[in-house]
Amino acid sequence: MTDAPNVVVRLPAILTDLFPGSQRRVEMQAGSVDEMMDRLDALWPGMRDRLCDTRPALRKHINVFIDGERARLDTKLAPGDEVFVLTAISGG
């Protein structure tokens, strides 16, 4: 994985509250959003299940953005990318 780019991942507080010891800002090496999910799960087991379903795809209430663009699991990451993981807000 040493060839993977260094990226910064920003996680929502609601998610980090569920995983003691997790951080809102995480630096890691990952070549794609899917690989990023695996790395997050290696750091905090069970996190991938909170973010992804069994298809595999991002869960409906989870959004991932890179440079303001919505991403999917197969989205490639570039060096220095800042990845924002957001939870959808609903109400009425």
C-alpha positions in Angstrom: 0.0 0.0 0.0 3.0 2.3 0.1 2.2 3.4 -3.5 -1.2 4.7 -2.4 -1.5 8.5 -2.0 -1.7 10.3 1.3 -5.1 11.7 1.9 -7.0 13.4 4.8 -10.4 12.0 5.8 -12.9 14.1 7.8 -15.5 12.1 9.7 -18.7 13.4 11.3 -19.0 13.7 15.0 -22.0 11.4 15.1 -19.7 8.6 13.7 -16.7 9.2 15.9 -19.0 9.2 19.0 -19.8 5.5 18.1 -16.2 4.5 17.9 -14.2 5.4 21.1 -10.7 6.6 20.3 -11.6 7.6 16.7 -10.8 11.0 15.4 -12.7 13.5 13.3 -9.5 14.1 11.1 -7.5 11.1 9.9 -4.5 11.0 7.7 -3.9 7.8 5.7 -2.8 6.2 2.5 -5.6 5.0 0.3 -5.9 4.7 -3.5 -9.7 4.7 -3.6 -12.7 5.4 -1.4 -13.2 1.6 -1.1 -9.6 1.2 0.2 -10.2 4.2 2.5 -13.2 2.3 4.0 -11.0 -0.7 4.6 -8.3 1.4 6.3 -11.0 3.0 8.5 -12.3 -0.4 9.5 -8.8 -1.6 10.3 -8.4 1.4 12.7 -11.9 1.1 14.2 -13.5 -2.3 13.5 -17.1 -2.1 12.4 -16.8 1.4 10.9 -17.1 0.1 7.3 -20.4 -1.6 8.2 -21.7 1.8 9.4 -20.7 3.4 6.1 -21.3 0.7 3.5 -23.9 -1.9 2.8 -23.5 -5.4 1.4 -23.8 -4.6 -2.3 -21.1 -3.1 -1.7 -22.0 0.5 -1.9 -22.2 3.5 0.4 -25.3 3.4 2.6 -28.1 5.6 1.5 -27.7 8.1 4.4 -23.9 8.4 3.9 -22.3 10.9 1.4 -18.6 11.1 0.5 -17.2 14.2 -1.1 -13.8 14.9 -2.6 -13.2 18.5 -3.8 -16.9 19.2 -3.6 -17.7 16.3 -5.9 -19.8 13.3 -4.7 -17.8 10.1 -4.6 -18.6 6.4 -4.8 -16.6 3.4 -3.5 -14.8 3.1 -6.9 -13.7 6.8 -6.9 -9.9 7.1 -7.1 -8.0 9.3 -4.6 -5.1 11.6 -5.5 -2.3 12.8 -3.3 -3.5 15.5 -0.9 -7.2 14.8 -1.4 -9.4 15.8 1.5 -12.3 13.4 1.8 -15.4 14.4 3.7 -17.7 11.7 5.0 -21.1 13.2 5.8 -24.4 11.8 7.1 -27.6 12.8 5.3 -30.0 14.9 7.3 -33.7 14.3 7.0 -36.7 15.7 8.7 -40.0 17.3 8.1 
